[in-house]
Amino acid sequence: MYFSLFESSRFHATPGKMAMKIMAVDSYYQPLRFGRAAGRYWGKMLSNIFGIGFMIAGWTPRKQGLHDMIASTLVMNKREWLRQRQFQEVDEEQMK
């Protein structure tokens, strides 16, 4: 519950992630809902079992671990997230 509640809160991060100025979001850069945050947590169990689940983040283009791929999530810098959100807002305005 700890990880799922914090990552689906308005902070989008656990206290440790907040200290590092990173946050968990979905693959469309939207805040996580509780269900996806819980899926990410349970996916971490698979990453731990296989061991390589965390290491593969070093070789994937979006730096996702196995648990992030399972839940379609990303962990990113908060400043980068704000920049991505601005691009999305501009795109949405242009489509109107």
MARMIKE-624956 format. One record per residue (C-alpha): residue number from 0; chain; x, y, z. Coordinates in pm, 1 decimal. Layout:
SITE  pos  unit         X         Y         Z
SITE  NUM     A         X         Y         Z
...
//
This chain:
SITE  pos  unit         X         Y         Z
SITE    0     A       0.0       0.0       0.0
SITE    1     A     285.8     240.7      80.5
SITE    2     A     425.2     259.9    -273.5
SITE    3     A      86.0     250.6    -443.4
SITE    4     A     -60.5     525.5    -226.1
SITE    5     A     237.2     758.4    -259.8
SITE    6     A     282.9     706.3    -634.5
SITE    7     A     -87.8     765.3    -700.8
SITE    8     A    -101.2    1072.3    -473.0
SITE    9     A     -68.6    1433.7    -586.0
SITE   10     A     309.0    1402.1    -533.0
SITE   11     A     341.7    1109.7    -780.6
SITE   12     A     634.4     980.0    -574.7
SITE   13     A     745.9     820.3    -250.2
SITE   14     A     944.8    1041.6      -9.5
SITE   15     A    1268.6     896.0    -148.4
SITE   16     A    1169.2     979.6    -505.7
SITE   17     A    1064.3    1328.1    -394.8
SITE   18     A    1409.2    1383.5    -242.0
SITE   19     A    1567.8    1280.4    -573.4
SITE   20     A    1316.9    1495.5    -770.5
SITE   21     A    1191.8    1200.7    -972.7
SITE   22     A     839.5    1069.2   -1012.5
SITE   23     A     641.4     777.0   -1149.9
SITE   24     A     403.6     842.7   -1442.6
SITE   25     A     228.5     632.1   -1704.2
SITE   26     A     361.3     592.8   -2058.4
SITE   27     A     161.4     901.4   -2169.0
SITE   28     A     319.6    1114.8   -1894.8
SITE   29     A      -5.2    1118.3   -1694.9
SITE   30     A      -9.0    1072.5   -1315.9
SITE   31     A     -50.8     714.5   -1198.4
SITE   32     A    -384.0     594.3   -1070.3
SITE   33     A    -390.0     354.9    -778.1
SITE   34     A    -444.2      43.3    -993.0
SITE   35     A    -145.6     111.3   -1218.0
SITE   36     A      70.3     203.3    -917.3
SITE   37     A     -29.6    -125.8    -752.0
SITE   38     A      50.2    -312.6   -1074.7
SITE   39     A     393.0    -149.2   -1079.5
SITE   40     A     449.7    -258.9    -719.8
SITE   41     A     353.4    -621.6    -790.6
SITE   42     A     566.5    -613.4   -1104.9
SITE   43     A     863.8    -533.7    -879.6
SITE   44     A     812.1    -874.7    -722.8
SITE   45     A     878.0   -1032.2   -1064.0
SITE   46     A    1180.2    -808.7   -1112.9
SITE   47     A    1316.8    -931.4    -779.3
SITE   48     A    1246.3   -1298.0    -852.6
SITE   49     A    1423.9   -1296.1   -1185.9
SITE   50     A    1695.6   -1059.5   -1067.6
SITE   51     A    1752.4    -919.4   -1412.1
SITE   52     A    1424.7    -722.6   -1399.7
SITE   53     A    1594.2    -416.5   -1253.6
SITE   54     A    1913.1    -447.4   -1456.6
SITE   55     A    1739.9    -438.7   -1793.8
SITE   56     A    1660.0     -71.0   -1733.9
SITE   57     A    2017.2       0.3   -1840.3
SITE   58     A    1953.2    -143.0   -2186.9
SITE   59     A    1603.4     -19.7   -2270.3
SITE   60     A    1549.4     306.6   -2462.6
SITE   61     A    1317.9     457.5   -2199.1
SITE   62     A    1520.1     312.8   -1906.7
SITE   63     A    1232.7      93.4   -1789.2
SITE   64     A    1273.2    -204.4   -1561.0
SITE   65     A    1061.2    -515.5   -1607.9
SITE   66     A     804.2    -385.1   -1358.2
SITE   67     A     774.4     -56.7   -1553.1
SITE   68     A     721.4    -242.8   -1879.2
SITE   69     A     453.7    -463.2   -1720.9
SITE   70     A     264.7    -162.4   -1580.7
SITE   71     A     339.2      73.8   -1874.4
SITE   72     A     503.5     327.3   -1644.6
SITE   73     A     810.4     548.9   -1640.3
SITE   74     A    1019.3     704.0   -1367.7
SITE   75     A    1143.7    1043.1   -1476.3
SITE   76     A    1287.1    1370.5   -1356.6
SITE   77     A    1015.3    1612.7   -1246.7
SITE   78     A    1156.8    1894.0   -1461.8
SITE   79     A    1151.5    1669.7   -1769.3
SITE   80     A     791.8    1568.4   -1687.4
SITE   81     A     683.8    1933.4   -1675.2
SITE   82     A     847.9    1991.2   -2013.5
SITE   83     A     669.4    1689.3   -2166.2
SITE   84     A     336.2    1810.9   -2027.3
SITE   85     A     390.8    2152.1   -2190.4
SITE   86     A     452.2    1983.7   -2527.0
SITE   87     A     131.3    1783.6   -2486.0
SITE   88     A     -70.5    2096.7   -2407.2
SITE   89     A      64.2    2270.7   -2718.1
SITE   90     A     -22.5    1966.4   -2930.8
SITE   91     A    -374.3    1954.9   -2787.9
SITE   92     A    -427.8    2325.3   -2866.0
SITE   93     A    -307.0    2277.3   -3224.2
SITE   94     A    -549.3    1989.3   -3277.2
SITE   95     A    -851.4    2206.3   -3185.5
//
